[in-house]
């Protein structure tokens, strides 16, 4: 489920070129704080996936809300596992 959540969240990612700097910016709407910047688009995608993984781990550890993505509710799954 976690891998599917990450894949589906990455499908929502938006990217833009910051022409002044010659870099790419990527973020995932609705996941506040999940963003990346890199010299190449592929590098930006890798950095964004890593940022998402770290963001998820922290939010799960601190018991913070995580939006449902593609009908995957990680908080509900985590609660079932911890029972």
C-alpha positions, 0 to 999 in steps of 0.5 A: 500500500505504501508504494502504491500511495507514493506512486499515486502521489507522484502522479499528481506532481507538477513541475516547472522550469525556473528559467532564471536559475536553470533548474526544475521545481516540483511539488505535490499539491495538497501535500504541504511541504513536499517539494524539490528543486534540481538541475534536471527534471529527472533529478527533480523527480528523484528528489521529490520522491525522496522528499515524499518518503521522508514527509510520510515517515515523519507524519506517520511517526508524529501521528499527523494527518495524511491526506487520502490519495487515490482512495488510500488512507495510510492513517487507517492502515497504520491504525489497523497494523498497530492494533 
